[in-house]
């Protein structure tokens, strides 16, 4: 996770296409607050449905982000 958030910060990633286990790992990453991830505008999750609890956790950590699910 550390390398991923470092790269998001460095390259100012705006769209993050990820699977639910990665979304969960990002939300639970203990040092997340140390990185500027404000460039992310959209998180697209696919491959499996995200549960309601995970959706709410994402919205709490990334209130400015549009969250989409593709299955």
C-alpha positions, -999 to +999 in steps of 0.1 A: +000+000+000+028+024+008+042+023-027+008+026-042-002+058-022+033+072-029+027+068-066-008+083-064+006+113-047+037+117-069+018+114-102-014+130-091-036+101-101-072+112-108-089+079-115-082+047-095-095+015-111-092-011-083-107-043-070-125-043-036-096-060-017-074-031-027-100-005-017-102-022+017-064-021+020-063+016+012-091+025+036-073+005+064-038+017+056-026+033+089-005+060+073-030+071+047-033+106+064+004+112+056-002+113+018-019+139-004-044+119-023-066+149-031-060+144-069-082+113-069-116+123-083-130+088-091-125+054-076-139+026-098-142-008-082-148-040-102-144-077-102-166-082-071-193-061-053-183-038-025-203-041+006-222-012+021-197-009+050-168-006+026-186+020+005-192+041+036-156+038+047-144+050+013-168+080+014-155+088+049-119+087+039-124+103+004-155+126+007-146+145-025-144+113-046-170+098-069-173+061-062-184+037-089-188-001-091-185-021-123-194-058-122 
